[in-house]
């Protein structure tokens, strides 16, 4: 039961870390390599609003998410729109922005153990004799809620349907009058909000440090590649696969192998299915 419960927590955490990256790429076809930086920046802004300005915790989170949504929108409209369609330039531009954000935060003093977000609710509960703290239960509930709301948004709202149409067939969507760049800007902004939401949910379990931003980016890429680039369903399935694999590794081997497991899962999945679990790219035998 301990493996199941904490494997689920780890898998939901990976879903929260990666779903914004998968959403932004699925619609805009632009890999946002500033994803990890936006994750840390949201947590840091929440800390600043909470500790430097003395605002209530919930208000600090809401303000941080609003700011990160604007940053994500501007990131696309000012930078990514100019390199869209040039894969190498997209990666370099977005990673350069993320690197600048993280190193600027390091330069301003974001280092060591000085910055921490408080837990939403302190205490723990026992489930089948397994102790689990309330923060992790909140993470599970929030992850399920995010997936449900995202599905409802892309199924029942006009904006969500336009994002879904662009993701499925951009040319056909353009013939129906859907603005591709507007949809891409909304997707990158929404992806930034999802990255920030993951930050404010997960960072209370640790410290706000620059290095975490790089780790989150690697995990988001690992999940998206494993699940199939552009597939939200694949990202969820890959998160479950990698999450439980990491939990088993930490339990039976050592904690410092959990990072390697994500990369090994990618290798195994891509050997078995080069396009990822739900990828739409051509298979190896079709390309030869």
Residue pairs with C-beta under 8 A, 6 or more apart in sequence:
1 127
1 128
1 129
1 130
2 130
3 244
3 247
3 248
3 251
5 127
5 128
5 130
5 132
6 132
6 247
7 243
7 244
7 247
7 248
8 140
8 243
9 132
9 136
9 139
9 140
10 243
10 244
10 246
10 247
11 239
11 240
11 242
11 243
11 244
12 139
12 140
12 143
12 144
12 239
12 243
13 139
13 143
13 198
13 202
13 243
14 219
14 223
14 239
14 242
14 243
15 143
15 146
15 147
15 223
15 235
15 236
15 239
16 139
16 142
16 143
16 146
16 194
16 197
16 198
16 201
16 202
17 39
17 195
17 198
17 202
17 216
17 219
17 220
17 223
18 219
18 220
18 222
18 223
18 224
18 235
18 238
18 239
19 146
19 147
19 150
19 194
19 232
19 235
19 236
20 35
20 190
20 191
20 192
20 193
20 194
20 195
20 198
20 220
21 31
21 32
21 35
21 191
21 195
21 220
21 221
21 223
21 224
22 220
22 223
22 224
22 227
22 229
22 230
22 231
22 232
22 234
22 235
23 150
23 163
23 187
23 190
23 191
23 194
23 232
24 30
24 32
24 35
24 187
24 188
24 190
24 191
24 192
25 31
25 32
25 224
25 229
25 230
26 167
26 187
26 229
26 230
26 231
26 232
27 163
27 166
27 167
27 183
27 184
27 186
27 187
28 76
28 80
28 84
28 183
28 184
28 187
28 188
29 84
29 170
29 230
30 76
30 80
30 84
30 90
30 94
30 184
30 188
31 87
31 90
31 91
31 94
31 221
32 75
32 80
32 94
32 188
32 191
32 192
33 91
33 94
33 95
33 98
33 217
34 75
34 94
34 95
34 97
34 98
34 101
35 98
35 191
35 195
35 216
35 217
35 220
36 98
36 102
36 195
36 212
36 213
36 214
36 215
36 216
36 217
36 218
36 220
37 97
37 98
37 99
37 101
37 102
37 213
37 217
38 68
38 71
38 72
38 98
38 101
38 192
38 195
38 196
38 199
39 195
39 196
39 198
39 199
39 212
39 213
39 216
40 101
40 102
40 105
40 110
40 199
40 208
40 209
40 210
40 212
40 213
40 216
41 68
41 71
41 101
41 105
41 196
41 199
42 64
42 65
42 68
42 195
42 196
42 197
42 199
42 200
43 64
43 117
43 196
43 199
43 200
43 203
43 208
44 105
44 110
44 115
44 208
45 60
45 63
45 64
45 67
45 68
46 60
46 61
46 64
46 117
46 199
46 200
47 115
47 116
47 117
47 208
49 55
49 59
49 60
49 63
49 64
50 57
50 60
50 117
50 118
53 60
55 63
57 118
57 120
61 200
64 196
64 200
65 193
65 196
65 197
65 200
68 192
68 193
68 195
68 196
69 189
69 190
69 192
69 193
69 196
70 189
71 192
72 188
72 189
72 190
72 191
72 192
72 193
73 185
73 186
73 188
73 189
73 192
75 94
75 97
75 188
75 192
76 184
76 185
76 188
76 189
77 185
79 93
79 94
79 97
80 90
80 93
80 94
80 184
80 188
81 181
81 184
81 185
83 89
83 90
83 93
84 90
84 181
84 184
98 213
98 217
101 213
102 210
102 213
102 214
103 210
105 210
106 210
110 208
110 209
110 210
111 209
111 210
112 207
112 209
113 207
115 207
115 208
115 209
116 203
116 204
116 206
116 207
116 208
117 200
117 203
117 204
117 208
118 204
119 133
119 134
119 135
119 204
120 134
120 135
120 138
120 204
121 134
121 135
121 138
122 133
122 134
123 133
123 134
124 131
124 132
124 133
124 134
125 131
125 132
125 133
125 134
125 137
126 132
135 204
135 205
136 205
138 201
139 201
139 202
142 197
142 201
146 194
146 197
147 236
150 232
152 160
153 159
153 160
154 160
154 161
154 163
154 164
155 161
155 164
159 186
162 173
162 178
162 183
163 183
163 186
163 187
165 172
165 173
165 176
165 178
166 173
166 178
166 180
166 183
166 184
166 187
167 230
170 180
173 180
173 183
174 180
195 216
198 216
203 212
206 212
215 259
218 259
218 262
219 242
219 262
222 238
222 242
222 262
222 263
222 265
222 266
223 235
223 238
223 239
223 242
223 262
224 234
224 235
224 238
225 266
225 270
225 276
226 234
226 238
226 241
226 242
226 265
226 266
226 269
226 270
226 276
226 277
227 233
227 234
227 235
227 236
227 237
227 238
227 239
227 276
227 277
227 278
227 279
228 234
228 275
228 276
228 277
228 278
228 279
228 280
228 281
229 276
229 279
229 281
230 279
230 280
231 276
231 277
231 278
231 279
231 280
233 278
234 276
234 277
234 278
234 279
237 277
237 278
238 265
238 269
238 276
238 277
241 265
241 269
242 261
242 262
242 265
245 261
245 265
246 258
246 261
246 262
249 257
249 258
249 261
250 257
250 258
269 276
269 277
270 276
273 279
273 283
274 281
274 283
274 284
275 281
275 282
275 283
